Every structure is written in structure tokens, then in C-alpha cells.
């Protein structure tokens, strides 16, 4: 019984993490578009903007693509399959 309770608690905790992450990811995607951060945008992110982050503008663009596909998955739309684990590894702190 105790194992089942811990299992349920862990599911609830991870559900909260995923829900919070989805909200934050959607906000990042919105900011990327509305602020014109994409290549060719009104306020394009260039390499100098990312000084000391060990990221490139292309890395961020791929991450935004992941976010948009993750949101499609959550909305029961058809996301584009890709190696998103590699994409996440590009931007996360190790």
C-alpha cells in the first residue's frame, strides 16, 4: 500500500513539473516570436547576445522548434519527430 501511495505522489509531483514546464515553454515560444528573436527578425539573437552561454542562435532556434512540437503533442496535434533529447541536451545546464 505504501508503495502505491508513493507512486501516486510521484505521479502528481511530476505532473506538476510537466504542467509548469509546459507553461514556461509556451511563454518562451511566444517571446521568441513576438520580440523578433528568430533569424531575420526585428531583434534577431546573434552570437554576441549569447556571450559565455556556450549556445548559438541556431541552438536556440532548434530548441524553439522542439517547444513548438512539444506544444503540438500536448494539444493532440501532429508534432514533427526529431531527436529532441539531443536538442534538450544542447540548452540544459549539465
C-alpha positions in Angstrom: 0.0 0.0 0.0 2.8 2.5 0.9 4.5 1.9 -2.4 1.2 2.7 -4.2 0.9 5.9 -2.3 4.5 6.9 -3.1 3.8 6.0 -6.7 0.7 8.3 -6.8 2.6 11.1 -5.0 5.4 10.9 -7.6 3.0 10.9 -10.5 1.3 14.1 -9.0 4.7 15.7 -8.5 5.9 15.0 -12.0 2.5 16.1 -13.4 3.1 19.5 -11.7 6.6 19.7 -13.1 5.4 18.9 -16.6 2.5 21.4 -16.3 4.7 24.2 -15.1 7.3 23.4 -17.8 4.7 23.5 -20.5 3.5 26.9 -19.3 7.1 28.2 -19.3 7.9 26.7 -22.7 4.8 28.2 -24.3 5.9 31.6 -22.9 9.4 31.3 -24.3 8.0 30.4 -27.7 5.7 33.4 -27.6 8.5 35.7 -26.6 10.7 34.3 -29.4 8.1 35.2 -32.0 6.7 38.5 -30.5 10.2 40.0 -29.9 11.5 39.0 -33.3 14.4 37.0 -31.9 14.4 34.5 -34.8 16.9 34.8 -37.7 15.9 37.7 -39.8 13.6 39.0 -37.0 13.3 42.6 -35.8 15.6 41.9 -32.9 17.4 38.8 -34.1 19.5 37.0 -31.5 23.1 36.9 -32.7 26.2 35.2 -31.3 27.3 38.2 -29.3 24.0 38.2 -27.4 24.9 34.7 -26.1 28.3 35.5 -24.8 29.6 32.9 -22.3 26.4 30.7 -22.6 28.0 28.1 -24.9 25.0 28.3 -27.2 24.5 29.5 -30.7 21.5 31.3 -32.2 20.9 28.0 -34.2 20.8 26.0 -30.9 18.1 28.3 -29.7 16.1 28.1 -32.9 16.2 24.3 -32.7 15.0 24.5 -29.1 12.1 26.7 -30.1 11.3 24.1 -32.7 11.2 21.5 -30.0 9.0 23.7 -27.9 6.5 24.2 -30.7 6.4 20.5 -31.4 6.0 19.7 -27.7 3.1 22.0 -27.5 1.6 20.3 -30.6 2.0 16.9 -28.8 0.2 18.3 -25.7 -2.6 19.7 -27.9 -3.1 16.4 -29.7 -1.7 17.8 -32.9 0.9 16.1 -35.0 4.4 17.1 -33.9 7.4 16.6 -36.2 9.6 13.7 -34.9 13.2 14.6 -34.3 16.0 13.8 -31.8 14.6 16.2 -29.2 16.7 14.6 -26.4 19.8 15.9 -28.2 18.0 19.3 -28.6 17.4 19.5 -24.8 21.0 18.5 -24.1 22.1 21.5 -26.2 20.5 24.0 -23.9 20.4 22.5 -20.5 22.9 23.0 -17.7 24.9 19.8 -17.2 
